[in-house]
Amino acid sequence: MLVGMYYNNKKVELEEMPVPEVGPHDILIKVMASGICGSDVLEWYRIKKAPLVLGHEVTGEVVEVGSSISNFKKGDRVFTTHHVPCGQCYWCQKGHETACDFFQTKNNFTPGGFSEYLRVSGKSVETGTLVLPETVSYEEGSFVEPLGTVVRGIDAIGLKKGDTVIVLGCGIAGLLMIKLCLSLGAGKVFATDIYNNRLEAAKRLGAEPIHAGEDIEGILRSKNNDRLADKVIVCAGALSAAQQSLKLVERGGTILFFAVPNPGDLVEIDFSPLWRNDVTIKTCYGAAPIDNIKALALIEKNIVKVTDLITHRLSLRDIGRGFEIVAKGDDCLKVIIKPFE
């Protein structure tokens, strides 16, 4: 079978590998759609494990089922995810499933979603694979994982109807944040980025766009009755975004670090005004099975539309170009790899 082998952002090559053998607790999926995630082009994060086959926003058709599997059958249209919690450890029992060691260290995909066929193993079969409703396409299903992470983030900050929200960074996560916040009744939603195409997308979705180089605090106050944001959502890994977030939160508000700066990049914080103004700082990483279930329901019910975020549909043979497009970032929103087109 063909795979997209990652060496670095500028070297993702089409190579051949054997189709993975299926054990009793595995399923084999014919990959129909696999999105390129922003984390896939974080070289500091990925290159230390290269070469490898990436891809974790996956949908496909089940073509082989292990002898011990009873909840899936050949022909099922499914979404699947590579990281799932154990469900039994201290952190899982406390509701912090994505802090689970099993979640953070165990990859249940062989070799990865940027391949023609994908073996899904163990817990990812049990709790990480969902049958797609007939009304949900493979492309739509590939958004379940990224939307699941957004669902978890919004749940973490307790968004209330009428809240003023500002989203820092309008990549796919930021745009999904805008969609979900508006669907849940947020009052005003502002959005910042350095790329005009992303700001235009944010505006189209109903947010008030602000270029990241402008006086964000001043513009926010001028358009929000001299108030800052009740919820500040950081969806950009730039150090400047982290620093800006501390200046944009209203008294009693919450900052969500959905994205964080690179390791070693330190954010200086004057805790005094945060302490005095009853400000909460939250973090969020990944999606637990329940978050993906919620995300799929949002897509199925058309509460959060996702296909309008797709800017590129590429074959597996064009995966190198796909990575270059996403790494550059200024002329794309979502790139979907479709191995059999």
VEXDREN-2710 file (C-alpha; in Angstrom, 1 decimal):
% VEXDREN-2710
k/r/px/py/pz
1/MET/0.0/0.0/0.0
2/LEU/1.0/3.6/-0.4
3/VAL/1.8/5.9/2.6
4/GLY/2.9/9.5/3.1
5/MET/6.2/9.2/5.0
6/TYR/7.1/12.3/7.0
7/TYR/10.7/13.3/7.3
8/ASN/10.2/17.1/7.8
9/ASN/7.7/19.6/6.6
10/LYS/9.4/19.9/3.3
11/LYS/10.0/16.2/2.8
12/VAL/6.9/14.1/3.0
13/GLU/7.3/11.4/0.4
14/LEU/5.1/8.7/-1.1
15/GLU/6.4/5.3/-0.2
16/GLU/5.2/1.7/-0.1
17/MET/4.6/-0.4/3.0
18/PRO/2.9/-3.8/3.5
19/VAL/-0.8/-3.6/4.5
20/PRO/-0.8/-4.2/8.3
21/GLU/-1.8/-7.6/9.5
22/VAL/-4.9/-7.7/11.7
23/GLY/-4.9/-9.4/15.1
24/PRO/-7.9/-10.6/17.0
25/HIS/-8.4/-7.2/18.7
26/ASP/-7.8/-5.0/15.6
27/ILE/-9.8/-3.6/12.7
28/LEU/-8.4/-2.6/9.3
29/ILE/-9.8/0.5/7.7
30/LYS/-9.6/1.7/4.1
31/VAL/-8.8/5.4/4.7
32/MET/-11.2/7.7/2.8
33/ALA/-10.4/11.1/4.4
34/SER/-7.6/12.2/6.7
35/GLY/-7.1/15.9/7.6
36/ILE/-3.7/17.5/8.1
37/CYS/-3.7/18.9/11.6
38/GLY/-1.8/22.0/12.7
39/SER/0.2/19.8/15.1
40/ASP/1.3/17.7/12.1
41/VAL/3.5/20.6/10.9
42/LEU/5.0/21.4/14.3
43/GLU/8.5/20.3/13.4
44/TRP/9.9/20.6/16.9
45/TYR/7.3/18.1/18.0
46/ARG/7.3/15.7/15.0
47/ILE/10.8/15.6/13.7
48/LYS/12.3/13.8/16.7
49/LYS/10.3/10.7/15.8
50/ALA/10.8/10.9/12.0
51/PRO/10.5/9.1/9.7
52/LEU/6.9/8.2/10.4
53/VAL/3.5/8.2/8.9
54/LEU/1.3/10.8/10.5
55/GLY/-2.5/11.4/10.3
56/HIS/-5.0/11.2/13.1
57/GLU/-8.1/12.9/11.8
58/VAL/-9.3/9.8/10.1
59/THR/-12.5/8.3/8.6
60/GLY/-12.8/5.2/6.4
61/GLU/-14.5/1.9/5.6
62/VAL/-13.9/-1.2/7.8
63/VAL/-12.5/-3.9/5.5
64/GLU/-11.3/-6.5/8.0
65/VAL/-12.3/-7.3/11.5
66/GLY/-10.4/-9.2/14.2
67/SER/-11.9/-12.4/15.5
68/SER/-12.6/-10.9/19.0
69/ILE/-14.3/-7.8/17.6
70/SER/-18.1/-7.9/17.8
71/ASN/-19.1/-4.2/17.6
72/PHE/-17.9/-3.5/14.1
73/LYS/-18.3/-5.3/10.8
74/LYS/-17.0/-5.1/7.2
75/GLY/-18.5/-2.2/5.4
76/ASP/-19.0/0.0/8.4
77/ARG/-18.3/3.7/7.8
78/VAL/-16.3/4.9/10.8
79/PHE/-14.4/7.7/12.4
80/THR/-11.4/6.7/14.5
81/THR/-8.8/8.3/16.8
82/HIS/-5.3/7.2/17.8
83/HIS/-5.2/8.4/21.4
84/VAL/-7.7/7.2/24.0
85/PRO/-7.6/7.1/27.8
86/CYS/-7.4/3.9/29.8
87/GLY/-10.5/4.8/31.7
88/GLN/-9.3/3.3/34.9
89/CYS/-6.4/5.4/36.3
90/TYR/-6.5/8.2/38.9
91/TRP/-6.7/10.9/36.2
92/CYS/-9.4/9.2/34.2
93/GLN/-11.5/8.7/37.3
94/LYS/-11.1/12.5/38.1
95/GLY/-12.3/13.5/34.7
96/HIS/-8.9/14.4/33.4
97/GLU/-8.8/11.7/30.7
98/THR/-6.3/13.5/28.4
99/ALA/-3.8/13.7/31.2
100/CYS/-3.8/9.8/31.4
101/ASP/-0.4/8.2/30.7
102/PHE/-2.1/5.7/28.3
103/PHE/-3.7/8.6/26.4
104/GLN/-0.4/10.5/26.1
105/THR/1.9/7.6/25.2
106/LYS/0.0/4.9/23.4
107/ASN/-0.5/5.3/19.7
108/ASN/-3.1/2.7/18.4
109/PHE/-2.6/3.4/14.7
110/THR/-0.4/1.4/12.3
111/PRO/1.1/3.1/10.5
112/GLY/-1.0/6.4/10.5
113/GLY/-3.9/8.1/8.8
114/PHE/-1.9/9.2/5.7
115/SER/-2.0/5.8/4.2
116/GLU/-4.3/3.7/2.1
117/TYR/-5.0/1.2/4.9
118/LEU/-4.9/1.7/8.6
119/ARG/-4.8/-0.8/11.4
120/VAL/-6.6/0.3/14.6
121/SER/-5.8/-1.5/17.7
122/GLY/-6.9/-2.1/21.3
123/LYS/-8.6/0.7/23.2
124/SER/-9.0/2.8/20.0
125/VAL/-11.3/0.1/18.7
126/GLU/-13.2/-0.1/22.0
127/THR/-13.7/3.6/22.7
128/GLY/-12.0/5.6/19.9
129/THR/-14.0/4.4/16.9
130/LEU/-17.5/5.5/16.1
131/VAL/-19.8/4.5/13.3
132/LEU/-20.7/7.4/11.1
133/PRO/-24.4/8.2/10.6
134/GLU/-25.5/7.9/7.0
135/THR/-26.0/11.6/6.8
136/VAL/-22.3/12.4/7.8
137/SER/-19.8/12.2/4.9
138/TYR/-16.2/10.9/5.3
139/GLU/-15.0/14.5/4.9
140/GLU/-17.3/15.7/7.7
141/GLY/-16.3/12.8/9.9
142/SER/-12.7/13.7/9.6
143/PHE/-13.5/16.8/11.7
144/VAL/-14.8/14.8/14.7
145/GLU/-11.4/14.7/16.4
146/PRO/-10.5/18.4/16.0
147/LEU/-14.0/19.5/16.9
148/GLY/-13.8/17.1/19.9
149/THR/-10.8/19.0/21.2
150/VAL/-12.7/22.2/20.8
151/VAL/-15.8/20.8/22.7
152/ARG/-13.5/19.8/25.5
153/GLY/-12.0/23.3/25.7
154/ILE/-15.4/25.0/25.7
155/ASP/-16.7/22.7/28.4
156/ALA/-13.6/23.5/30.5
157/ILE/-14.3/27.2/30.5
158/GLY/-18.0/27.1/31.1
159/LEU/-19.2/29.4/28.3
160/LYS/-22.4/31.2/29.2
161/LYS/-25.0/32.7/26.9
162/GLY/-24.1/36.4/26.3
163/ASP/-20.4/36.0/27.1
164/THR/-18.0/38.1/25.1
165/VAL/-15.3/35.9/23.6
166/ILE/-12.1/36.6/21.8
167/VAL/-10.3/33.9/19.9
168/LEU/-6.6/34.4/19.4
169/GLY/-5.6/32.5/16.2
170/CYS/-7.9/31.6/13.4
171/GLY/-6.6/28.3/12.2
172/ILE/-9.0/25.4/12.1
173/ALA/-9.2/25.2/15.9
174/GLY/-9.9/28.9/16.2
175/LEU/-12.6/28.8/13.5
176/LEU/-14.2/25.8/15.1
177/MET/-14.1/27.7/18.4
178/ILE/-16.0/30.6/16.8
179/LYS/-18.6/28.2/15.3
180/LEU/-19.2/26.4/18.6
181/CYS/-19.3/29.6/20.7
182/LEU/-21.8/31.2/18.5
183/SER/-24.0/28.0/18.4
184/LEU/-24.0/28.0/22.2
185/GLY/-25.2/31.6/22.5
186/ALA/-22.1/33.7/23.0
187/GLY/-22.8/37.4/22.7
188/LYS/-20.0/39.0/20.7
189/VAL/-17.1/37.0/19.3
190/PHE/-13.9/38.6/18.3
191/ALA/-11.0/36.9/16.5
192/THR/-7.4/37.8/15.8
193/ASP/-4.8/36.5/13.3
194/ILE/-2.0/37.7/11.2
195/TYR/-3.4/36.2/7.9
196/ASN/-6.1/38.1/6.1
197/ASN/-7.7/34.9/4.6
198/ARG/-8.2/33.6/8.1
199/LEU/-9.7/36.9/9.3
200/GLU/-12.0/36.9/6.3
201/ALA/-13.1/33.4/7.3
202/ALA/-13.7/34.4/10.9
203/LYS/-15.8/37.4/9.7
204/ARG/-17.8/35.1/7.4
205/LEU/-18.6/32.8/10.4
206/GLY/-19.9/35.8/12.4
207/ALA/-16.9/37.0/14.4
208/GLU/-15.5/40.5/14.5
209/PRO/-12.0/40.3/13.0
210/ILE/-9.0/42.1/14.4
211/HIS/-5.5/41.9/12.9
212/ALA/-3.1/40.6/15.5
213/GLY/-0.8/43.6/14.8
214/GLU/-3.4/46.2/15.8
215/ASP/-4.3/47.6/19.2
216/ILE/-6.4/44.6/20.1
217/GLU/-7.3/45.8/23.6
218/GLY/-8.3/49.2/22.4
219/ILE/-10.5/47.9/19.5
220/LEU/-12.1/45.3/21.8
221/ARG/-13.0/48.0/24.4
222/SER/-14.3/50.3/21.7
223/LYS/-16.7/47.7/20.3
224/ASN/-17.7/46.0/23.6
225/ASN/-18.9/48.9/25.8
226/ASP/-15.4/49.5/27.2
227/ARG/-15.2/45.9/28.5
228/LEU/-12.7/43.2/27.7
229/ALA/-13.6/39.6/27.0
230/ASP/-15.3/37.2/29.4
231/LYS/-13.6/34.3/27.7
232/VAL/-10.1/34.6/26.0
233/ILE/-9.3/31.5/23.9
234/VAL/-5.7/31.1/22.8
235/CYS/-5.5/29.1/19.6
236/ALA/-2.1/30.3/18.4
237/GLY/1.2/29.0/19.6
238/ALA/3.0/32.3/19.2
239/LEU/4.5/33.7/22.4
240/SER/2.9/37.0/21.6
241/ALA/-0.6/35.5/21.7
242/ALA/0.0/34.1/25.2
243/GLN/1.2/37.5/26.3
244/GLN/-1.7/39.3/24.7
245/SER/-4.3/37.0/26.4
246/LEU/-3.4/38.3/29.8
247/LYS/-4.3/41.8/28.8
248/LEU/-7.6/41.0/27.2
249/VAL/-9.5/39.2/29.9
250/GLU/-12.3/41.0/31.8
251/ARG/-12.7/40.9/35.6
252/GLY/-14.1/37.5/36.6
253/GLY/-13.2/36.1/33.1
254/THR/-11.3/33.1/32.0
255/ILE/-8.3/32.5/29.7
256/LEU/-8.1/29.1/28.0
257/PHE/-4.7/28.1/26.7
258/PHE/-5.9/25.7/24.0
259/ALA/-2.5/26.3/22.2
260/VAL/0.7/27.1/24.1
261/PRO/4.1/28.5/23.1
262/ASN/7.0/26.2/22.2
263/PRO/8.8/24.4/25.0
264/GLY/11.3/26.7/26.6
265/ASP/9.4/29.9/25.6
266/LEU/8.4/31.4/29.0
267/VAL/5.5/33.8/29.6
268/GLU/6.0/36.4/32.2
269/ILE/2.9/36.9/34.3
270/ASP/2.1/39.6/36.8
271/PHE/-0.3/37.6/39.0
272/SER/-1.4/40.6/41.0
273/PRO/-4.1/41.9/38.7
274/LEU/-5.3/38.4/37.8
275/TRP/-5.6/37.6/41.5
276/ARG/-7.3/40.9/42.3
277/ASN/-9.8/40.6/39.4
278/ASP/-10.8/37.0/40.0
279/VAL/-9.4/35.7/36.7
280/THR/-9.2/32.0/35.9
281/ILE/-6.5/30.4/33.7
282/LYS/-7.4/27.0/32.2
283/THR/-5.6/24.6/29.8
284/CYS/-7.0/22.0/27.6
285/TYR/-5.3/19.1/25.6
286/GLY/-6.8/16.6/23.3
287/ALA/-10.3/15.0/23.3
288/ALA/-11.7/12.2/25.4
289/PRO/-14.2/9.7/23.9
290/ILE/-17.1/11.6/25.2
291/ASP/-15.9/14.8/23.5
292/ASN/-15.8/13.0/20.2
293/ILE/-19.3/11.6/20.7
294/LYS/-20.5/15.1/21.3
295/ALA/-18.6/16.4/18.3
296/LEU/-20.1/13.8/16.0
297/ALA/-23.6/14.7/17.3
298/LEU/-22.9/18.4/16.6
299/ILE/-21.9/17.6/13.0
300/GLU/-24.8/15.2/12.5
301/LYS/-27.4/17.7/13.7
302/ASN/-25.8/20.4/11.5
303/ILE/-25.3/22.6/14.6
304/VAL/-21.6/23.0/13.6
305/LYS/-21.1/22.9/9.9
306/VAL/-17.6/21.9/8.8
307/THR/-17.3/21.4/5.1
308/ASP/-17.1/25.2/4.5
309/LEU/-13.7/25.1/6.2
310/ILE/-12.2/22.8/3.6
311/THR/-10.0/24.7/1.1
312/HIS/-7.9/21.8/-0.4
313/ARG/-8.8/18.2/-1.2
314/LEU/-5.7/16.3/-2.3
315/SER/-4.8/12.7/-3.2
316/LEU/-2.2/10.8/-1.2
317/ARG/0.2/11.4/-4.1
318/ASP/0.1/15.1/-3.4
319/ILE/0.7/14.8/0.4
320/GLY/4.1/16.6/0.1
321/ARG/2.3/19.6/-1.3
322/GLY/-0.4/19.4/1.3
323/PHE/2.2/19.7/4.1
324/GLU/3.9/22.6/2.4
325/ILE/0.5/24.4/2.1
326/VAL/-0.4/23.8/5.8
327/ALA/3.1/24.8/7.0
328/LYS/3.0/28.0/5.0
329/GLY/-0.5/28.7/6.4
330/ASP/-1.5/31.8/4.5
331/ASP/-3.7/30.4/1.8
332/CYS/-5.5/27.5/3.4
333/LEU/-7.9/26.6/6.1
334/LYS/-8.3/22.8/6.1
335/VAL/-6.4/20.3/3.8
336/ILE/-8.0/16.9/3.5
337/ILE/-6.0/14.0/2.1
338/LYS/-8.2/11.4/0.2
339/PRO/-6.0/8.4/-0.5
340/PHE/-8.2/6.8/-3.1
341/GLU/-8.9/9.9/-5.3
END
